[in-house]
Amino acid sequence: MPGVVQEGGGRLREARQRGAFSARFRGTSGSAIGIAIAIESGEWESLAKPLSAFLDDVSKHSGLDLIRAAHVAQQSGQGPMMDLAKAAVAKADDNPHVWLGAYTLIIEEGLERRS
């Protein structure tokens, strides 16, 4: 069998990797899958669209999901970081993870003095 993998140019291994990759994201939104694919492939420029998609219907996402997306936008330099953070805070309720995530995002960006 090792010859099959070699002769197929590693296609069997690649197919297994793709299967494992897609299995990790079953039941997740298309935005989350788009983000994961962009990160896995290193194509940072393609993150803007799936990150922006979180704002298309904010009601579908938790405050935690939105603040995580805001952090991905910050780290990649792609997408609407501040809009995602504002949407996350609006849905935060009493979730300390969202509030702490928003706080660290603002501090890291040096925006704490901005009104």
Phi, psi and omega in degrees: 000329179302330179295327180295316180296317180295313182293328180279009179066027180079015184294325179295314179298317179297318179296319177297318179296318178296320179297317178294321180296312182291330179295329179293338187245017176296135178082006178259166183288161177299327178297316180296321179293318177300320178294314180298318180295318180297320180291313181299323184272348181078014180266077186300326182299333183278002179283334186303316184293308179293330177291319178296330181297336176299332182273349180298320177215086184300332182296340180280349187239147177280165175301323180294317177299319182291321180288327175296318178296322178297321179292323175296319178298319179295310184293327183269342185074019182235146174089171186274075184307307184293321178296321178294318179296316179297318178295322179296315180295323178298333181254007188294326188052239181248026180281109183295334180294321179292313181297317179293320177298319178292319180299311181295324178298313181295316180296314181298328180274354180071030184257009185296337180267352181282138181262000000 
